[in-house]
């Protein structure tokens, strides 16, 4: 027995409104819900992407155990190879600085940039991991 896929993942941000705008307006994720000062929940395909305020997640709420992380995190979203130029243009038009672009020797392509909280965000083609 093993897990089927990643159901949810999260990053920690102190400005939830700026993060929500970044991930919905620039990356196009679907807004699901927000609890002011604590979290924002977004849908990405068949998975959930959660943004938590690291000052609030250590507090026991009755529905989740305390958790959290310190410092910038990382997330990679899948993109289609044909969309690489469009993603590059979309990020640049939105004023998002691209840190680096990388063509992987074994196949795949990545674009790296930062969200408003300083987390490392990657758009990558699934071939990076041998997936189609």
Secondary structure as GFF3:
##gff-version 3
##sequence-region A 1 132
A	DSSP	beta_strand	8	12	.	.	.	ID=ss1
A	DSSP	alpha_helix	16	21	.	.	.	ID=ss2
A	DSSP	pi_helix	22	26	.	.	.	ID=ss3
A	DSSP	beta_strand	30	35	.	.	.	ID=ss4
A	DSSP	beta_strand	39	44	.	.	.	ID=ss5
A	DSSP	beta_strand	47	52	.	.	.	ID=ss6
A	DSSP	beta_strand	74	79	.	.	.	ID=ss7
A	DSSP	three_ten_helix	81	83	.	.	.	ID=ss8
A	DSSP	alpha_helix	84	93	.	.	.	ID=ss9
A	DSSP	beta_strand	98	103	.	.	.	ID=ss10
A	DSSP	beta_strand	109	114	.	.	.	ID=ss11
A	DSSP	beta_strand	120	125	.	.	.	ID=ss12
A	DSSP	three_ten_helix	126	129	.	.	.	ID=ss13
###
